[in-house]
Amino acid sequence: MVVAGSVRVPGDKSLTHRLLLLAGLAPGRSRIRGALTSLDARSTAGVLRALGAGVTPMRAGAEVTVAGRSRFKRPERMLDCGNSGTSARLVLGLLAAHPFRAVLTGDASLRRRPMRRVTEPLAAMGARFDSASPDRLPFAIRGGSLSSIAWQLPVSSAQIKGCLLFAGVAGGQEVALFEPNGRSRDHSERLLRAFGFAVVEDREGWIRFAPTGRLTAFDSTVPGDPSSAAFLVGAALLAEGGVLRIEAVGLNPTRTGFLRVIERMGGSVTAENSRDEAGEPVGDLVVRPSSLRATTVTAGEIPALIDEIPLLAVLASRTPGETRFHEVGELRVKESDRLGLLAANLRAVGVEAAAEGDVLAVVGGDAPPRGRVRTEGDHRLAMAFAVLGTVKGANIRVDNMECAAVSYPGFSETLRSIRRRGRAR
């Protein structure tokens, strides 16, 4: 396969969620360009509408306008978060400061995902739930007057951190947080600083938030999602020739750990046209086919590349030697048991792989991967194995490519387009 040309990826999923939610609670009319219009983003928009905010339809290429309100209204129906754990956890943080009862639910996959990591600290701040600290949707939250909190997170997680910071914003309370194994993505901190809130890290590693700012209507542009770009990077690295440019990608260092690992593996990826947009570093990624080598991914690296592990694992399957990923147990509670499925699917297409405890080991080779992949609706697994299916001689059948629309609408078409451009050259 040869790749060539320039392409853009959909807007950053993490930023889209956060911008929508903050716009919903900011009085006035906010405008968001480049927002992701995936199923997850539409879930957040739907929840905001049920809470009284006006959100224009989420259409690809269209500006999204949000008519916010200083306080949400009591919803008249359950708040359906679909497949989006980010929607559920961040919304819980905002609802914790609202004095009404709201019930959250989601699809079958989301209802299996753990929520105690956010409901426990929110209960400590003063929110009330159906039970003392519920762990699975659906459940009801009743918010109200909150108190400040100092909380050590059980794992480094942008969703837990964002939930508690958003509770501090909505409730006007100080929040101190400690992440145990490295800094997770910091979009929430950057956005809150832009609104004048004090968010600092002290010498002991605690993140300290003070309610010094105020949410106001804004105008913002969302850069391309680096997690979506990762799959096109992978396809270009595995190609036999060509050069691919991925334009206007977010290059926040807490999101680009996968690029540092790829560089260590010998991959040729460079950033050009670097700039800053709305407090986030942005640039173009230029990718060339590369001979990759095995590596070890340490526990401290995982928070900055947790979503890219499926892609890194399929890249590792094409390298000589064994690549090991440490402390990746968090993948067992994503949209699926992502860790177990990742290892099982690699074996199903002829790759030696094992997930034991919190460690994933992949032994690479050059035999064409062939077999059937079971995704259980996990979008990142579907895209990762679609990339693996582009190598010479591959015959991979992914059972559900439609689920890629959760984060990357049109992924299959984009993957085909960069290959068609390559053949044309």
N, C-alpha and C positions, 0 to 999 in steps of 0.2 A: 504494500500500500504506500502511495505517495500522498502527502498532504501539501496544501499551499493556500495562500490567500489571507485575507483579514476577516475577522468575525467578532461580533460582540456577544456577550452572554447576558442573561437576564439580570435584573437588579439584585443587589445583595439582600438575601432573605432576612438575615438578622437585623439589618438596618431598616428594612421595610416594615417589619413588625414594630420596632421601637418608634419609628417616626409616626406611623399610624396611631399608635396608642397615645403618644405624647400630644399629637395634634388633636386627638379626641378629647383631651382634658385641658387643652389650651383654648381659652375663649377667643373667638374670631375665626377667620377663614385661612387655613393653611394650604399650601400647594406643594405637592410632591411629584417631581419628575423622575422618570426612570424606575419607578417602583416595580417590584416583582409582582406579577399578576397570577401567580401559581395558586393551587388549591389552598395551601397553608395561608397565604396572604389574604385570600378571600375569606377564610375563616375568621381572621382577625377583623376584617372590615365588617363582616356580618355581626360579630359580637358587639362592635362599636355602635352599629345601627340599632341593635336591640337595647343599648344603653343610652340612646337618645342623641348620639352624634350623627351628623349628616356626612355620609361618605359616597362620593360619586362612584359609578360602576368601575370595577377594576378591569380595564381593557389594555391589551398590549400596545405600547407606544403612546398611550393617552396619559395626560396629566391627571393625577388624582387630587381632588379637592376635598378637604375635611372641614366641616363646620363644627368646631369644638364647643364645649361647654365647661364651665368651671367645676361642676359636679355632675356626675352621671345620674340618670334617673333610674328608678327601680324597674328592672325588666319585667315584661309581662309573660315571658316564656323562658324556657331553659336556654342557656347560652351554649350553643353547639360549636365546639372548637375543632370539629372534624378530626384530622390526623395530626394536628399541630400541638405538640407539647409546649413550644414556645408561647403560642397564644394562651394556653391554659395557665401556665405558670406566671407569665407577666400580668395577665388580667387579674389573677388572684391577688397579686401585690397591690394593684390599684383599688380593687374592690374592698380590701381589708380596711380602708379608711372611709367607706361609705355605709351609712347607717340603714341598710336594708338587706333583705335576704335575696340571694341569687343562687341559682342552681347551675352548675357547670357539667357538661357531658362532652362526649366525643365519639369517634367511631370505635370499632372493636379493638383496633390496635392501641389507640390512645387510652382506652379504658383499662388496658393491661399495664400501663406504664406507672411507675411509682410517683406519688405526689407528697408523701410524708416529709420529704426533704424541704418542701416549702410550707406545708401546712403547720409543721411543728414550730418553726420560728415565727410564723404569722400568728399562731395562737399565743406564743409568748409575748407578742406585741399587743395582743388584745382582741384579735379577730376570733370569732366563734364559728364552729363547724358542727355538722350533724353528730359526729363523735369527737373525742378529744383531739385526735390528729389523724384524719382519714388519709388513706394511702392510694385509693383507686377512685376514679370518676365512675358514675356521677355522685356528687355530694353538694351540699349547700354551704355557703359561707354567709355569715352575717357580720358586717364590719361595724366600725364606729370609731370612737376615740382611741388612738393608739399611743403606746409609750415607746421610748427609745430602746435600742437593742444593741448588744455586742454579741456576735455569733460566729463560731468557728464552723465553716462549712464542712460537711463530711467528705466531699470531693470538690475539686476545683470545677466550677460549673458557671457558665455565663447566665444560664437560665435561673439558677437559684440566686445568684448575685443580683441579676436584674430585677427579679421579683422583690427582693428586700429593699433595694434602692428605690424602686417605684413605690413601695409602701411608704418609705420615708418621704418621698415627694408628695404623695397624696395626703399623708397624715401629718406632714410638717414636723417630722421627728428625726433626730440624729440616728444614724446607723453606722455601726462599725463591723467589718467583716474580715475574716481571715481565710484565705484559700490554702489548703494544706500542701498541694503538690504542683505549684507553678501557677502563673497567672492565666486565667481563661480570657477569652476575647473581651475587649474593653469598650465596646460600642456604647454601652449604657453610660459609663463614666464620661466618655468624650461628649456625648449629647447633653448630659446634665450640666457639665461645665459650660457648654455653649449658652445655657439658660441662666448662668450666674450662680449655680449651686457649687458649694465647696466640696470637691471630691479629691482627697489626697491620700497618698500611701506613706505611712510613717516608717521609721527605721526598723521596726520590728516586723514589717510586712502587712500590717493591718490597713485596710481601705476604710477611710473615715469620711462619711457624708454628713454635711450640715445643710439644713433647709434655708440657705441664704438667697436662693434665686426665686424666679417666678416664671411659670410657663406662659408664653405668649405665642400668637400665631406666627408662622414662619414660612419661608420659601426655600425648598431644598431639592438637591439632585442626588439620586442614589447611584453609586458606582456599581459596576458589574460585580457579581458575586464570585469571590475567589474559590469557594467550594464548587461552584458550577464550572468555573474555568479549569479547575484541576483535571476534570475528565477529558477536556480537549487537549490540555497539556500532555496527559498520558497517551492519548491517541497519537499525537505528533512525535513524542519520544519513541514510540514503538514502530513508527513508520519506517519505510525503507529509503525515503528521500523527501526533499522539499523543506519548506520553511513555513511556519504558521505564526501569524500575528493575532493576538487576542487583545482587543482594544479596551481601554478605559476600565481596567479591573481594579477593585479595591486592594490596596497593598498594606493594610493595617498589619503590623508585625505580629499581633496576637492571632492573626488569621492565616499567616503564610508560613507556618512551620513546615508544611509539606514541601515548600520550595527549598527550604534549607536541607531537608532530607534528600530530595531529588538531586541537589547539587552534590551532596556527599556520595550519592550513588553514581555520579558521573554524568548526570543529565545536563543538557545544554538549554538553559532557560535564562534569559536576560530581561531586565526591566528597562524600558525606554520611555521617553516623554513623561517623566515623573513630575507630579504636581500635587497640590493639595486642594481638595474640594470639600467644603462643609466640615472641616476639621479632620478629614480622613485622607491619608495618602492614596494616590491613584496613579496608575501608569499602564503602559502597554506591555504585554508579555510576548517575547519573541522566542519560539521554540524550534529546535532542530532535532532530528533523529539522533539517538545516542546509544552507545553500548553501555549498559548499566551493570553495576556490581552490587553485591549483597551488602547489607549494613545492619546495624543494631539501632533500634529506636528506643530511647530511654524513657523512663517514667516522667521525667521533667519536661519532655518534649510533647507529651500527649495532649495537654489542654489546648495547644495551638494548632493541632492537626486532627482532632478527634473525628471530624466528619470526613476526612480524606483517607482514613485507614483502609477502607475497601479499595480505593484507587491505588494506594501505595502497595497493598498486598498483591494486586494483579500485576503491577510493575515488578515486584519482587519475584513473581512466578516466572519471569523471563530473564532472570539473572542467574549466573552460576553461583552456587553456594547457598547458604541459609541466611535468611533475614528474620530477625526476631523483634517483635513488638512487645514491650513490657508495660504492665499496669493498664491493660485495655479492657478490664472487666466491665467498665461503664457501657461498653457496646452491647452487653447482654440486656440492657433495659432501654434500648432505643426503639425505633418503630417495630423492630423484631428483635429476636435474639441475634443481633447482627453478627456477633463474634462467632457463635456456633454455626450459623448459616454460611458465613464467609468461608470458614474452614471446610465445611461439608461441600460447598459448591466448588471450591478449588479442587478438592479430591474428585468430585464428579466429572471435572473436565481434564483429569489426568495429572494434577499437580499434587506433590507431597506437601501436606499441610496439617497442622494440629493446633487446637485451642485447648490448652490445659491450664486451669485456674485463670489467672489474669494475663497469660502470655500466649501470643500467637506466633507460631513458627511456620515459615514458608520456605521450601527448598525449590529453587528455580531450575529451569531447564529450557531446552530449545525445541522439544517435541510440540507439534501443533496441538493446541487445546481443543478438545472435542467432547461434547456432552450437553446435558440439559441442566439448566440453572433454575432453582426454586427461590423466588424472592420473598414470598409471603407479603407482597405489597410494599417492600422496602425499596424506595426510590434510589438510594445510593448503591445498593447491590445491583439493581437492574442496570444502572449506568456504568458501573465498574466492569461488569462482565460483558456489556456491549462493547466497551473499549477493548477488552481482551479478545473479543471476537473479530477485531480488525486485523490481527496479525496473520501473516501468510500461512495458508493451510488450515486456519481455524474453522471449526464448525460448532458454534455455540448457539444453543436455543434457549433464550430467556423466556420464562413462562408469562411474564407480565411487564412489558415495556411501558404500558400506559401509566404505571405508577410513577414514572419519572416526572410527570406533570406536577407532582407535589412540590418540587423545587425548581424544575427546569422544563417548562412547557416548550415543546418543539425540539427536545434534545435529539431524538432519532433523526429528524430532518437535518439538523445542524451537523451531526456526525457524518451523515451521507454527503452533505454539501461540501465539506472540506476534502473528502475523498474524491468527489467528482472533479473538484478544481485541480486536484493533484493529477488525475488521469489526463485532464485537458492539456496540461503542460507537457 
